[in-house]
Amino acid sequence: MEIGQYPSSSCSKEHQKIYQEWFALADSDGDGRITGPDAIKFFGMSKLSRPDLKQVWAIADSRRQGYLGFPEFVAAMQLVSLAQAGNEITQDSLKRDDLSSLDPPVMEGLDALLAKSKHMVKRVDPEMDGFPQEQSPITNKWFTSKSSKKIPLTAVTSVIDGLKKLYIEKLKPLEVTYKFNDFVSPLLTSSDFDAKPMVMLLGQYSTGKTTFIKHLLRTSYPGAHIGPEPTTDRFVVVMSGSDERTIPGNTIAVQADMPFSGLTTFGTAFLSKFECSQMRHPLLEHITFVDTPGVLSGEKQRTQRSYDFTGVTSWFAAKCDLILLLFDPHKLDISDEFKRVIGSLRGHDDKIRVVLNKADQVDTQQLMRVYGALMWSLGKVLNTPEVSRVYIGSFNDKPVNESAVGPLGKELFEREQDDLLSDLKDIPKKACDRRINEFVKRARAAKIHAYIIGHLKKEMPTMMGKAKTQQRLIDNLQDEFAKVQREHHLPAGDFPYVEHFKEVLSGYSFDKFEKVKPKMVQAVDDMLGYDIPELLQSFRNPYE
């Protein structure tokens, strides 16, 4: 089974039709989602024990979204059927070959309910492959409203909906008041919450980034260029689409249903070097790839790019779920630009994986030396006491060069490739947890930002010498950060980069900043302390 795939495709047309009727009945509010309370009512008709149903839900909702769509519902029904036949339910149950011939489970009293509600079953659009579709979320409208008015709790049907509600009601007002979007990160939109997990590939030119994506997709994507010279001269987002096409950067940045509107801040010079490549592919249903231009080295890096390359990589790093740094045995030197790029990934260390690609181009003895040299180079750039996880292999469609690496090397490469693939397989499952993690990180950063801005406003005189005081505060910004840290007992590692902050501050008049509003900060504290744990509690496994 492919990454994150559900077995609705391994279900006969006849059974699909039955499951559509069941799904329409179980989905009490008709939004294309079966939540915990819906499931308790419907799954109870199977007469399975609570521990069995708990396991069924855990496997079907492996992404921990807090609801089941139609493909997940089919998976749940097939698991129920297996359990009724006396089989043990495990993660591997959905990989069985006989799923398509598996009869729907016995649901006591279901026929009577179906007969009653026949007139309520929705007509399914024949163009939709027969699957009931999740409706376009009503949550999109929440973001267009000018005010941060209260959103009814009944409108929240998943963990992600809950995060959107908390963002609009509690975090966004703080971000707008203290201009967080100008200093740190643009305001979030609905598509930022709904976007598929992203994997970014970074590396010097010709380390096999585009080939790596092609290897995973087992086909080339529209607009892909591969060669020994720096061929990918732009940022390319490879994502799922109804047909094969490439969309220019300026177009993609203004599309409301795409999570790339924040890139407009980097200007037209960048957007002309940005494009989206769309194609139909089962893997892209679950993951979006970001292919980047080769990082320049030697003399080349002196020819300046027309846009802020490290700023763009930093923006993508915040959005991505996994960042792959690619090296090859002949390009282990970390250029100044690459060093800056790796530096811009600060705060995202948990997402970084290192890949030593094209490793079959050297023999085993040389590979040991190359590995040692790579670890030494990385140790000087990644300022962490932990050792980075390095995957060694040759990620392309050619067979491993056994004459260079020998049978032992071939086995090593295969095991390393399996490890990396299982890391990628976990991404869709962990996507919801990652969203929560990033949201909490953002809330803490916004709170610290509010304290800094409020402190700078407080230090300003009411009448004379404003310009002089402002310049003094900017020059001694590190000391001002230390004062804020001591006053509010905040961790030093959570404060922003001083140099970048100084740069943005120089364009503002401190006098126009807002003072700290304790109510706003308290609302964010309450959100972190009570609202988010409560949200996770209400959308956990309903059988726990």
N, C-alpha and C positions, 0 to 999 in steps of 0.2 A: 504493500500500500504506500502511496506517495505521502510526502510530508503533509500532515494535517488533514488527510483525506477522510471523508466519511463514506459509508457504503451505500448511499442512496443510488449510486450507479450500479452496484452489484445487487440490485433488487428488481425483480421482474416488473414489467409494465402493469400487469394485473394487480400485483401486491401494492405497487405504488398508488394505484387508484384507490385501493382500500385505505391505505395510510393517509391519503389526502383527506378522505371523509373523516377519519378518526382525528386527524390534526385539526380540522376545522371545528370539530366538536370540542376538543380539549382546549383550544385557544379561545378562552371565554370572551376576551375583548377584541378579537379579530385583528390583532396587530402583527401577526406572523411570528409571535414569540410565546412559548409555553413557560411560564414562570413556576416557581416552587409550589404555590398554592394550587395552580392548575394541575401540576403533575401529581400532587398528593391525591386529588380527587380521581384523576383518570387512571393513574398507575395502580391505585388501590383495587381496581376491578380485576387485576391479574391474580390477586390473592397470594402474591409472593411475600416472603417474610421481609420485615423492615431492613435487616442487614443486606439482603439481596438487592432490594430497591435502592438502598444507599450506594451500593457498588455500581448498579446500572446507571444512576445519575452521575456518579463520579467519572465514569468512563465516557458517557455520552457528552457531558459538559466538561471535557478535558481542558478547555480553555478558561474555565472558571468565569464565564460571563454572567452566570446567574440566571440563564434562560436557555431553552432549546429552540433552535430554528428547525425547519423541516428536515434537513439532512441528519441533524443530531437526533431528532425525534424517531426517524427511521432506524437509526443505530440503536436507540434505546429499545424500540419494539423488537428488534432482532435479538438483543441481549435478553429481553424478557422471555422470548420464545425459547432461547437456549436454556435459560434457567428452569423454565417449566418442564423441559425435557430431561432435567436432572444434571445438566452440565454445570461445571464450575465457571463462574464469570471472572475473566481476567482481562488485562489490557490486550492480550493476543486473540481474544475471542472474535474480534472484528476482522481478523486476517484469515479466517477460515475460508476454504474454497466453496463450501456448500451453502453460503449465505443466500445466494440468489434462489435456491430451491427451498429455502426455509419457509414453512407456513407461518402466517401471522399468529401471534399468541392468542390464547383463549382469554377473553375479557368478559367477566360475568356481568350480565345486565346491560351490555353495550348495545346490543341489537335494539332493545326497547328504546334506549335513549336516541339512537340514530333515527329510528322510525319517527319519533316525536319531532326531531329537529331537521328533518329532510329539507323543509322549505328554507331553512337558514343557511344551508351549505352554500358557500360561494362558488360561482362559476369560475373555473380556472382558465386563464388565458392560454390558448393552445400554443402560443409562441414561447411560453415560459418553460418549455421542456416538461410541462406537467407538474412542476414544483410550485406549491404555494410560495409566493415571494414575501419576504419581510417588507413591510411598507416603508416608504421613505420616512425616516424618523421625524416625528412632530417636533423633536428637540431642535431641529434646524431653525425653527421660527423663534426659539428662545433667544438666539444670538442676534436676530435682526431688530428685536425690540430695544428701544433707546434706554428705557429704565431697567433697573435690576429688580423688577417686581417679583413677588413671591410666585413660585411655580408649584402647582398642587402636587402633593406627594403621589397621588394616583397616576400621574403622568410618568413616573419613574418605573421602568420595567426591567432595568439591568444595572449592573455596577457602573458602566460607562455613563448611562443616563444620570445616575446619582452624582457622579463626578461633575458632569456638565451643570447640574442644578447648583451644586456647592460652589462651582467656579463663578457662575453668573451672580449668585446671591451674596457670596462672602469674599471671594478672592479678587474678582475683577474690579470692584469698587476701590480696593486698596491699590491695585496696580495702576488704575487710571489716575487716582489722586496724586500718587508719588512718581508718575511718569516712568514706571518700571519698563514699559515697552520701548522707551528711547534708550535706556541704559543697558538692559539685559536681554530681553526677548520680546518679540511682538505679542500683542494680545492673542489669546487662543480663539480659534473658530470651531464650529461644530465638526468640520472635516478633520481637524487636528486630533480630536478624540476618536473619530471613527476610522481613521486611516489604518491600512494593513501594516503589520510589522515591517520594518525596513532593515536591510543589511547593506552597509557601505563598504566598498573596497578601496583601500588607499595603498599607494606604493609608488616607487619610482617608475619611469617609463619602461615598458617591455618586461615587466615582472609577471605578466600573465593574468591581469585583472579581467579583461574582457573575455579571454579564453576560459577563465574560471567560471564566469557566468554562463558562457556557452556550454561548458562541460556539464553544469548542473541542469540546464534546460534541455540538454541533448540536441540543441539546434541553435542557429544564430538568431539574434533578435534584429528587428528593423534598424538600419543605420549603424550596425556594428562594424568597426574597422579593426583589423588585427594585423600587426607587422612588427619588424624589429625596431623601427624608429618610433618616436612619440606619435602614435596614431590617434588615440582618443583625445581630441583637443578640447573637449567640453564635458560638462557634467551631464550624464544621461541617466534618467530614472526609468528603469525597465519595469513596467507594471502590466497588470491584466487589462485587456480591452476586448471589445467585440470583434475588432478586425485589426490587421497588421497596419500600423501607420506610425509616423513620427509627428509630434506636435511641437512647434517652436516654443521657446521659453516664455516669451511675452504673453502668449496665449494661455499657457498652462498656469501662469502666476495669477491670472485674474479669474480663473474658474473657481466658483464657490465650493464645488464638491471635491476640490483637490486641496491637499494640505500644504500648498507651496506659496500661499499669498505673502508670507513673511519674507520671501526672497526679493520682493520688489525693492526692499531697502538697499539692496546692493547695486541697484541702477541698471540701466540698459546695457552697459558694457558687459555685465555678468549675464543678463538674461539672453543676450545674443549668443552666449557660450553655454546655454542650458537648453536641454530638450527632453521630451518625454517619448519613450518608445513603448508602444502598446502592442500586445499580441495575445491571442488566446493560448493559455497554457495552464495545466492543472496546478503546477507549483506556484505560478504567479497569482492564483486565486487566494493564496495564503501569505505570500511574502513578496515584497517589492525590493528590487535591487537598485543600488545607486553606484553607477560606474563613474569613476573620476578621472580627470586628466593625469597623466604621469607627473609625479613631483619632479621638478627640475633639479639637475645636479651640475656641479662644475661651473664652467663659463655661462652655461645657458641660464642659470638662475639670476644672472646679472641683468638680463633683458627682462625688465619688470612686466608683470601681467597687468592688464588694464583694469583689473578688479581685485578686491580684497580676498585672495585665495584662502588664507587661513581663517578669515571671518566666515566664509561660506562653509568650509569643512566643519568649523565649530558649530554653525547653525544646524547642519545635517547631523552632527554627532549627538546633539541634544534630542533629535527626533528619532534616531536610529535605535534598534534593539541590539544590534551586533555590529562591531567595526572590525573588519579584517585588514591587518597590515601585511601586505605581501612583499616578500624579498625573494631574490633568486641568488644562487651561489656566487654569481659574478658581479652582483651589485649590493654589497653589504655596507658600503660607506653610507652614512646618514648625512645627507647634504644639509646646508643651513635651512633651506626651505622645508625639507622634511622634518628637521628638528623643530621648526616653528609650528608645523602642522601637528606633530605629536604633542607639542606643548599645549596646543589649542584644545586638545582632548581632555584637559584637566577636569576632574570631577566625573569622568565617564570611564574610569579605569576598569570597572567591572564588565564593561561591554567589549573591551579590546581582546582580540585573539591574534596571535602572530602566525603567519603561514610562510614556511620556507618552501617555495615552489620550485619546480624544475630541478628537484634534488637528484634526479637520475642522470643529470649531465656530468656528475662527478662520481668517482669511485668511493668505496666505503671509508677508506682512510682520509681522503680529502673531505668527505662529508662530516666526519668527526671534527676536523679543524674548522670547517665552515660554520658548524653549529656553535662551536666555542667562540669563534670571532663574532658571530651574530649576537650571542648572549652578552658579550663584552660591550659591543656597540650599544645595545639596547639599555644596558645597565647605566650608561652615561646619560641617556635621554629620558627614560622612564624613571622618575625619581620615586621608586617604591622599593621597600625592603623585600617584597615578595618576588618570586621568580615568575615571569610571564609564561603562559602556556603556549608552546610552539608546536604547530603541526607540521610534520615533514612529509612531503610527497610530491607527486607530479600530477597536477590537476589539469589534465587535458585529455583528449579522446584517444591519444596514441597509447599503445601498450607500454608498460614500464620497460626501460632499457636495461634488460637483465645482464647484458655483457658488462655494463659498468658497475652495477650495484650487487649483482649476484642474487641467489635465491633468498638469502636472509633479508637483503634490502627490499626485495619485492614484497615479502611477507610484511615487513615493517610498514612500507608505504600503504599497503592495503588496510592494515589495522588503523593507521593514522587517518586514512581517508574515511573509514567507518566512524571513527571518533568525531571527526569534524562534521560529518553528515548527521550524526545523532545530535550534535550541538545545534545544527540548523533545524532539525526536526522538532526540537524542543521550543523553538521560537514562537510558533503560533499558540502553543499551550501556555507559554509564560507571558503572552502579550498583555493580557488583562492585568496581571500582577505588575508588569513593567509600567503600564499606564499609571497605576496607583503610585508606584515608586517615584516616577517622574513628577507626578502631580504634587506629592508631598515635598519633594525636593524644591519644586518651583515655589510652593507656598512658603517654605522656610526662607528661600532667597528673597522673596517679595517682602517678607516681614523685616529682614535685616536691612533691605534697601529702604524701607519706610523709616526705620530708625536712623539711618545715615542721613537721609534727606531732612528729616525733622531736626536732627542735631545741627546740621549746617545752617538751617533757618534760625535756630535758637541762638547760634553764635553771632549772627549778624547784628550790627548796631541799628538803633531805630532811626537815627538822624544822619550824623556825619560819618565820613570815612568808609562808606560801603564798599567801594571798588578796592580799596587797600586791604580791607578785612577779607574780602572774597579771594583776592590773590594769595594772601597769607594762608587761608584755609586750604586752597588748592595745593600750594607748595608743601604744606605739612599734612597732607591728607592721611599718610600712614599713621601719624600720631592721633588724628581725629578718629580714625577707625579704632585705634586702641582704646580711646575714651569711650566710644559707643559700646565696644566689647565689654569693658569693665562695668559700665553702668547697667547694662542689661544682661550680664552673664551669658554672653553668646560665644560659641566656639570659633576660634580664630580661623580655622580652615574653611569656614562657610562664607567668609568675606570675599567680595569680588576682587579682581586684579586692580591694583592701585593705578597703574599707568593707563589702562583703558578707561577707568572711571574718571581720571583727570581730564582725559581727552574729551569725553562727552560733557563733563561739567563746564569746561571752558566756554561752551556755547549757551550757557544759561545765566540768568540773574538769580542769585540765591534768594534775593528779597521776595521773589514771586513764588518760592517754594511754600508748601503747606507745613504747618507744625504737626507733630505727632498727634494723631487722634486715637486716644486709648480705646474707644469703642470699636473702631475698625480693626485694630490689632487684636483686641480681645475676640472679635468675631472669627478671625483666622485661627487664633489659639483654640477656640471652642471647636472649630471645624477639624483641626488636627487631633484634638484630644477626645472628642465625643462623636462628631458627625461621621467621620470616615470609618472608625471602628463599628459604629452602628449600621452604616451602609453595608459593610462587609458581612456583618452578622445577619442582616435581613436577606442577603442574596447568597448565603452559603448553601451547601447541600441540604435540601429540605428534610432529609431523613436523619440528619445529625442530631 
